[in-house]
């Protein structure tokens, strides 16, 4: 079984699981439609822009953990599908002509390792934070927005480097370290955006509510 076929099967299984939760039901909330469309427009550009470290390692920013916080896991992973397809098309056009097989391989790889796996790790970390830590605003912002994103992206990077063959010129340790360093940068951006959205656009955060995370005022 080829790597692309195996990745396609895993992605299909996870998408099928997400489909069971009726992801499009989330878009009944009218306030989420604009940021959701914005994610489909902006994230393909981010995914298609490979970030090269001085050593030549290519790494990507994801945005998947932020989408989980904003739209929930089911819609977030399905949103990764058009993002990955468009990003692979943009990458192919930037590099010249590309075969259908090459485009599909690129799309599946990004869908799984830049989208679905980080989103799923973000969901797991978020559930742990929600059930194990106090329900407080700063726990949500720092625990889920910042540290949760960092842990999720590093876990996804560890899985990728362990399961997918690395380039011959780089060791698995080099690849994981590069992705871990990028993870902290994305975690900072996600934490900052989480704080901004909670303060000014709380309706954009499906996983947030004042009732859950703002402590009740003491009675006089």
ZADO-1210 file (C-alpha; in nm, 4 decimals, padded with zeros to 6 digits):
<atoms>
<atom x="00.0000" y="00.0000" z="00.0000" code="UNK" pos="1"/>
<atom x="00.1423" y="00.3380" z="-00.0990" code="UNK" pos="2"/>
<atom x="00.1807" y="00.6216" z="00.1490" code="UNK" pos="3"/>
<atom x="-00.0746" y="00.8331" z="-00.0405" code="UNK" pos="4"/>
<atom x="-00.3314" y="00.5524" z="-00.0403" code="UNK" pos="5"/>
<atom x="-00.2825" y="00.4873" z="00.3308" code="UNK" pos="6"/>
<atom x="-00.3152" y="00.8577" z="00.4079" code="UNK" pos="7"/>
<atom x="-00.6265" y="00.8811" z="00.1895" code="UNK" pos="8"/>
<atom x="-00.7889" y="00.5953" z="00.3827" code="UNK" pos="9"/>
<atom x="-00.7068" y="00.7499" z="00.7219" code="UNK" pos="10"/>
<atom x="-00.8344" y="01.0903" z="00.6085" code="UNK" pos="11"/>
<atom x="-01.1552" y="00.9338" z="00.4733" code="UNK" pos="12"/>
<atom x="-01.2185" y="00.7490" z="00.8003" code="UNK" pos="13"/>
<atom x="-01.1729" y="01.0629" z="01.0095" code="UNK" pos="14"/>
<atom x="-01.3905" y="01.2662" z="00.7732" code="UNK" pos="15"/>
<atom x="-01.6566" y="00.9973" z="00.7948" code="UNK" pos="16"/>
<atom x="-01.6447" y="01.0158" z="01.1735" code="UNK" pos="17"/>
<atom x="-01.6804" y="01.3938" z="01.1601" code="UNK" pos="18"/>
<atom x="-01.9699" y="01.3621" z="00.9168" code="UNK" pos="19"/>
<atom x="-02.1635" y="01.1639" z="01.1765" code="UNK" pos="20"/>
<atom x="-02.1780" y="01.4824" z="01.3876" code="UNK" pos="21"/>
<atom x="-02.3466" y="01.6795" z="01.1063" code="UNK" pos="22"/>
<atom x="-02.0799" y="01.9490" z="01.0667" code="UNK" pos="23"/>
<atom x="-02.2871" y="02.1752" z="00.8424" code="UNK" pos="24"/>
<atom x="-02.5415" y="02.2167" z="01.1208" code="UNK" pos="25"/>
<atom x="-02.2877" y="02.4534" z="01.2781" code="UNK" pos="26"/>
<atom x="-02.3416" y="02.7006" z="00.9943" code="UNK" pos="27"/>
<atom x="-02.6972" y="02.7530" z="01.1057" code="UNK" pos="28"/>
<atom x="-02.5370" y="03.0067" z="01.3366" code="UNK" pos="29"/>
<atom x="-02.5298" y="03.3030" z="01.1005" code="UNK" pos="30"/>
<atom x="-02.2456" y="03.4743" z="01.2881" code="UNK" pos="31"/>
<atom x="-02.0069" y="03.1879" z="01.2001" code="UNK" pos="32"/>
<atom x="-02.0611" y="03.2001" z="00.8254" code="UNK" pos="33"/>
<atom x="-01.8388" y="03.5009" z="00.7556" code="UNK" pos="34"/>
<atom x="-01.5315" y="03.3734" z="00.9467" code="UNK" pos="35"/>
<atom x="-01.5839" y="03.0276" z="00.7958" code="UNK" pos="36"/>
<atom x="-01.5791" y="03.1684" z="00.4432" code="UNK" pos="37"/>
<atom x="-01.2792" y="03.3798" z="00.5422" code="UNK" pos="38"/>
<atom x="-01.0933" y="03.0658" z="00.6498" code="UNK" pos="39"/>
<atom x="-01.1611" y="02.8998" z="00.3130" code="UNK" pos="40"/>
<atom x="-01.0256" y="03.2068" z="00.1314" code="UNK" pos="41"/>
<atom x="-00.7206" y="03.2797" z="00.3483" code="UNK" pos="42"/>
<atom x="-00.5905" y="02.9434" z="00.4674" code="UNK" pos="43"/>
<atom x="-00.5169" y="02.7984" z="00.1205" code="UNK" pos="44"/>
<atom x="-00.2748" y="03.0870" z="00.0717" code="UNK" pos="45"/>
<atom x="-00.1135" y="03.0051" z="00.4063" code="UNK" pos="46"/>
<atom x="-00.0902" y="02.6330" z="00.3340" code="UNK" pos="47"/>
<atom x="00.0465" y="02.6917" z="-00.0157" code="UNK" pos="48"/>
<atom x="00.3210" y="02.9204" z="00.1154" code="UNK" pos="49"/>
<atom x="00.5854" y="02.6770" z="00.2367" code="UNK" pos="50"/>
<atom x="00.8049" y="02.8142" z="00.5124" code="UNK" pos="51"/>
<atom x="01.1677" y="02.7185" z="00.4603" code="UNK" pos="52"/>
<atom x="01.4137" y="02.7164" z="00.7479" code="UNK" pos="53"/>
<atom x="01.7821" y="02.7902" z="00.6730" code="UNK" pos="54"/>
<atom x="01.8514" y="02.4152" z="00.6657" code="UNK" pos="55"/>
<atom x="01.6042" y="02.3722" z="00.3812" code="UNK" pos="56"/>
<atom x="01.3303" y="02.2099" z="00.5876" code="UNK" pos="57"/>
<atom x="00.9844" y="02.2947" z="00.4556" code="UNK" pos="58"/>
<atom x="00.7224" y="02.3524" z="00.7245" code="UNK" pos="59"/>
<atom x="00.3688" y="02.4889" z="00.7189" code="UNK" pos="60"/>
<atom x="00.1481" y="02.6947" z="00.9411" code="UNK" pos="61"/>
<atom x="-00.1840" y="02.5202" z="00.9936" code="UNK" pos="62"/>
<atom x="-00.4676" y="02.7232" z="01.1474" code="UNK" pos="63"/>
<atom x="-00.6507" y="02.3962" z="01.2207" code="UNK" pos="64"/>
<atom x="-00.6472" y="02.4373" z="01.5986" code="UNK" pos="65"/>
<atom x="-00.7978" y="02.7843" z="01.5705" code="UNK" pos="66"/>
<atom x="-01.0686" y="02.6457" z="01.3419" code="UNK" pos="67"/>
<atom x="-01.1519" y="02.3821" z="01.6037" code="UNK" pos="68"/>
<atom x="-01.1992" y="02.6569" z="01.8620" code="UNK" pos="69"/>
<atom x="-01.4086" y="02.8646" z="01.6230" code="UNK" pos="70"/>
<atom x="-01.6172" y="02.6033" z="01.4404" code="UNK" pos="71"/>
<atom x="-01.5848" y="02.2819" z="01.6399" code="UNK" pos="72"/>
<atom x="-01.3945" y="01.9705" z="01.5292" code="UNK" pos="73"/>
<atom x="-01.6453" y="01.8253" z="01.2767" code="UNK" pos="74"/>
<atom x="-01.6764" y="02.1415" z="01.0681" code="UNK" pos="75"/>
<atom x="-01.3068" y="02.2249" z="01.1100" code="UNK" pos="76"/>
<atom x="-01.1863" y="01.8974" z="00.9568" code="UNK" pos="77"/>
<atom x="-01.4339" y="01.9193" z="00.6694" code="UNK" pos="78"/>
<atom x="-01.3275" y="02.2790" z="00.6066" code="UNK" pos="79"/>
<atom x="-00.9743" y="02.1458" z="00.5623" code="UNK" pos="80"/>
<atom x="-01.0887" y="01.9574" z="00.2486" code="UNK" pos="81"/>
<atom x="-01.1419" y="02.2581" z="00.0173" code="UNK" pos="82"/>
<atom x="-00.8463" y="02.4324" z="00.1796" code="UNK" pos="83"/>
<atom x="-00.6141" y="02.1405" z="00.0986" code="UNK" pos="84"/>
<atom x="-00.7443" y="02.1034" z="-00.2576" code="UNK" pos="85"/>
<atom x="-00.7019" y="02.4740" z="-00.3329" code="UNK" pos="86"/>
<atom x="-00.3627" y="02.4910" z="-00.1601" code="UNK" pos="87"/>
<atom x="-00.2321" y="02.1948" z="-00.3623" code="UNK" pos="88"/>
<atom x="-00.3566" y="02.3591" z="-00.6832" code="UNK" pos="89"/>
<atom x="-00.1849" y="02.6863" z="-00.5904" code="UNK" pos="90"/>
<atom x="00.1370" y="02.5043" z="-00.5050" code="UNK" pos="91"/>
<atom x="00.1278" y="02.3180" z="-00.8360" code="UNK" pos="92"/>
<atom x="00.0688" y="02.6340" z="-01.0377" code="UNK" pos="93"/>
<atom x="00.3513" y="02.8114" z="-00.8570" code="UNK" pos="94"/>
<atom x="00.5909" y="02.5292" z="-00.9390" code="UNK" pos="95"/>
<atom x="00.4833" y="02.4805" z="-01.2999" code="UNK" pos="96"/>
<atom x="00.2736" y="02.2020" z="-01.4477" code="UNK" pos="97"/>
<atom x="00.1828" y="01.9202" z="-01.2111" code="UNK" pos="98"/>
<atom x="00.0244" y="01.5825" z="-01.2769" code="UNK" pos="99"/>
<atom x="-00.3124" y="01.4833" z="-01.1345" code="UNK" pos="100"/>
<atom x="-00.1401" y="01.2208" z="-00.9194" code="UNK" pos="101"/>
<atom x="00.1053" y="01.4775" z="-00.7869" code="UNK" pos="102"/>
<atom x="-00.1734" y="01.7225" z="-00.7094" code="UNK" pos="103"/>
<atom x="-00.3748" y="01.4552" z="-00.5291" code="UNK" pos="104"/>
<atom x="-00.0728" y="01.3377" z="-00.3285" code="UNK" pos="105"/>
<atom x="00.0038" y="01.6940" z="-00.2218" code="UNK" pos="106"/>
<atom x="-00.3600" y="01.7614" z="-00.1288" code="UNK" pos="107"/>
<atom x="-00.3974" y="01.4429" z="00.0765" code="UNK" pos="108"/>
<atom x="-00.0676" y="01.4995" z="00.2564" code="UNK" pos="109"/>
<atom x="-00.1639" y="01.8526" z="00.3552" code="UNK" pos="110"/>
<atom x="-00.5216" y="01.7571" z="00.4373" code="UNK" pos="111"/>
<atom x="-00.4026" y="01.4936" z="00.6832" code="UNK" pos="112"/>
<atom x="-00.0879" y="01.6400" z="00.8371" code="UNK" pos="113"/>
<atom x="-00.1566" y="02.0148" z="00.8177" code="UNK" pos="114"/>
<atom x="-00.5317" y="01.9898" z="00.8758" code="UNK" pos="115"/>
<atom x="-00.7019" y="01.6817" z="01.0180" code="UNK" pos="116"/>
<atom x="-00.4314" y="01.5495" z="01.2504" code="UNK" pos="117"/>
<atom x="-00.3523" y="01.8877" z="01.4154" code="UNK" pos="118"/>
<atom x="-00.7264" y="01.9545" z="01.4471" code="UNK" pos="119"/>
<atom x="-00.7826" y="01.6142" z="01.6081" code="UNK" pos="120"/>
<atom x="-00.4905" y="01.6615" z="01.8467" code="UNK" pos="121"/>
<atom x="-00.6287" y="02.0061" z="01.9289" code="UNK" pos="122"/>
<atom x="-00.9651" y="01.8500" z="02.0075" code="UNK" pos="123"/>
<atom x="-00.8035" y="01.5948" z="02.2400" code="UNK" pos="124"/>
<atom x="-00.6036" y="01.8601" z="02.4256" code="UNK" pos="125"/>
<atom x="-00.9091" y="02.0856" z="02.4432" code="UNK" pos="126"/>
<atom x="-01.1232" y="01.8124" z="02.5964" code="UNK" pos="127"/>
<atom x="-00.8535" y="01.7460" z="02.8557" code="UNK" pos="128"/>
<atom x="-00.8299" y="02.1163" z="02.9435" code="UNK" pos="129"/>
<atom x="-01.2082" y="02.1454" z="02.9628" code="UNK" pos="130"/>
<atom x="-01.2487" y="01.8522" z="03.2013" code="UNK" pos="131"/>
<atom x="-00.9324" y="01.8778" z="03.4125" code="UNK" pos="132"/>
<atom x="-00.8749" y="02.2507" z="03.4612" code="UNK" pos="133"/>
<atom x="-01.0934" y="02.5214" z="03.6180" code="UNK" pos="134"/>
<atom x="-01.3517" y="02.6845" z="03.3935" code="UNK" pos="135"/>
<atom x="-01.1993" y="03.0298" z="03.3687" code="UNK" pos="136"/>
<atom x="-01.1442" y="03.2801" z="03.0885" code="UNK" pos="137"/>
<atom x="-00.7645" y="03.2673" z="03.1094" code="UNK" pos="138"/>
<atom x="-00.7691" y="02.8883" z="03.1178" code="UNK" pos="139"/>
<atom x="-00.9578" y="02.8962" z="02.7873" code="UNK" pos="140"/>
<atom x="-00.7267" y="03.1526" z="02.6251" code="UNK" pos="141"/>
<atom x="-00.3966" y="03.0165" z="02.7547" code="UNK" pos="142"/>
<atom x="-00.4894" y="02.6515" z="02.7949" code="UNK" pos="143"/>
<atom x="-00.6769" y="02.5993" z="02.4714" code="UNK" pos="144"/>
<atom x="-00.5674" y="02.8911" z="02.2555" code="UNK" pos="145"/>
<atom x="-00.1940" y="02.8993" z="02.3339" code="UNK" pos="146"/>
<atom x="-00.0573" y="02.5930" z="02.5139" code="UNK" pos="147"/>
<atom x="-00.3219" y="02.3632" z="02.3696" code="UNK" pos="148"/>
<atom x="-00.2252" y="02.4649" z="02.0160" code="UNK" pos="149"/>
<atom x="00.1455" y="02.4175" z="02.0864" code="UNK" pos="150"/>
<atom x="00.0922" y="02.0702" z="02.2319" code="UNK" pos="151"/>
<atom x="-00.1446" y="01.9680" z="01.9526" code="UNK" pos="152"/>
<atom x="00.0898" y="02.0788" z="01.6749" code="UNK" pos="153"/>
<atom x="00.3912" y="01.9135" z="01.8361" code="UNK" pos="154"/>
<atom x="00.1942" y="01.5905" z="01.8801" code="UNK" pos="155"/>
<atom x="00.0881" y="01.6045" z="01.5148" code="UNK" pos="156"/>
<atom x="00.4487" y="01.6662" z="01.4106" code="UNK" pos="157"/>
<atom x="00.5667" y="01.3709" z="01.6188" code="UNK" pos="158"/>
<atom x="00.3097" y="01.1448" z="01.4529" code="UNK" pos="159"/>
<atom x="00.4039" y="01.2656" z="01.1057" code="UNK" pos="160"/>
<atom x="00.7768" y="01.2191" z="01.1514" code="UNK" pos="161"/>
<atom x="00.7216" y="00.8760" z="01.3079" code="UNK" pos="162"/>
<atom x="00.4816" y="00.7414" z="01.0446" code="UNK" pos="163"/>
<atom x="00.5837" y="00.9117" z="00.7205" code="UNK" pos="164"/>
<atom x="00.9223" y="00.8555" z="00.5632" code="UNK" pos="165"/>
<atom x="01.1434" y="01.1629" z="00.5905" code="UNK" pos="166"/>
<atom x="01.3590" y="01.3158" z="00.3236" code="UNK" pos="167"/>
<atom x="01.6980" y="01.1462" z="00.2982" code="UNK" pos="168"/>
<atom x="01.8945" y="01.4601" z="00.3740" code="UNK" pos="169"/>
<atom x="01.7197" y="01.5219" z="00.7059" code="UNK" pos="170"/>
<atom x="01.6772" y="01.3045" z="01.0123" code="UNK" pos="171"/>
<atom x="01.3398" y="01.2549" z="01.1763" code="UNK" pos="172"/>
<atom x="01.4719" y="01.4517" z="01.4739" code="UNK" pos="173"/>
<atom x="01.5488" y="01.7507" z="01.2511" code="UNK" pos="174"/>
<atom x="01.2015" y="01.7405" z="01.0987" code="UNK" pos="175"/>
<atom x="01.0284" y="01.7140" z="01.4347" code="UNK" pos="176"/>
<atom x="01.2377" y="01.9962" z="01.5833" code="UNK" pos="177"/>
<atom x="01.1589" y="02.2248" z="01.2888" code="UNK" pos="178"/>
<atom x="00.7860" y="02.1602" z="01.3219" code="UNK" pos="179"/>
<atom x="00.7977" y="02.1983" z="01.7002" code="UNK" pos="180"/>
<atom x="00.9623" y="02.5396" z="01.6688" code="UNK" pos="181"/>
<atom x="00.7009" y="02.6527" z="01.4172" code="UNK" pos="182"/>
<atom x="00.4317" y="02.5166" z="01.6490" code="UNK" pos="183"/>
<atom x="00.5228" y="02.7676" z="01.9194" code="UNK" pos="184"/>
<atom x="00.4988" y="03.0546" z="01.6720" code="UNK" pos="185"/>
<atom x="00.1557" y="02.9418" z="01.5570" code="UNK" pos="186"/>
<atom x="00.0505" y="02.8860" z="01.9189" code="UNK" pos="187"/>
<atom x="00.1350" y="03.2475" z="01.9990" code="UNK" pos="188"/>
<atom x="-00.0714" y="03.3708" z="01.7018" code="UNK" pos="189"/>
<atom x="-00.3620" y="03.1400" z="01.7882" code="UNK" pos="190"/>
<atom x="-00.3592" y="03.2471" z="02.1514" code="UNK" pos="191"/>
<atom x="-00.3564" y="03.6137" z="02.0502" code="UNK" pos="192"/>
<atom x="-00.6442" y="03.5700" z="01.8055" code="UNK" pos="193"/>
<atom x="-00.8382" y="03.3677" z="02.0616" code="UNK" pos="194"/>
<atom x="-00.8066" y="03.6520" z="02.3131" code="UNK" pos="195"/>
<atom x="-00.9130" y="03.9098" z="02.0521" code="UNK" pos="196"/>
<atom x="-01.2125" y="03.7090" z="01.9344" code="UNK" pos="197"/>
<atom x="-01.3264" y="03.6294" z="02.2891" code="UNK" pos="198"/>
<atom x="-01.3111" y="03.9986" z="02.3744" code="UNK" pos="199"/>
<atom x="-01.4648" y="04.1453" z="02.0590" code="UNK" pos="200"/>
<atom x="-01.6301" y="03.8605" z="01.8635" code="UNK" pos="201"/>
<atom x="-01.7251" y="03.5879" z="02.1140" code="UNK" pos="202"/>
<atom x="-01.9957" y="03.4657" z="01.8757" code="UNK" pos="203"/>
<atom x="-01.7149" y="03.3522" z="01.6431" code="UNK" pos="204"/>
<atom x="-01.5921" y="03.1007" z="01.9022" code="UNK" pos="205"/>
<atom x="-01.8227" y="02.7993" z="01.9064" code="UNK" pos="206"/>
<atom x="-01.6297" y="02.6408" z="02.1951" code="UNK" pos="207"/>
<atom x="-01.6548" y="02.9496" z="02.4176" code="UNK" pos="208"/>
<atom x="-01.9390" y="03.0829" z="02.6297" code="UNK" pos="209"/>
<atom x="-01.9498" y="03.3468" z="02.9032" code="UNK" pos="210"/>
<atom x="-02.1575" y="03.1162" z="03.1201" code="UNK" pos="211"/>
<atom x="-01.8870" y="02.8497" z="03.1207" code="UNK" pos="212"/>
<atom x="-01.5670" y="03.0524" z="03.1393" code="UNK" pos="213"/>
<atom x="-01.6496" y="03.3784" z="03.3169" code="UNK" pos="214"/>
<atom x="-01.6786" y="03.3338" z="03.6952" code="UNK" pos="215"/>
<atom x="-02.0074" y="03.4464" z="03.8420" code="UNK" pos="216"/>
<atom x="-01.9968" y="03.7733" z="04.0363" code="UNK" pos="217"/>
<atom x="-02.0170" y="03.7174" z="04.4141" code="UNK" pos="218"/>
<atom x="-02.3475" y="03.8095" z="04.5701" code="UNK" pos="219"/>
<atom x="-02.3435" y="04.1026" z="04.8102" code="UNK" pos="220"/>
</atoms>
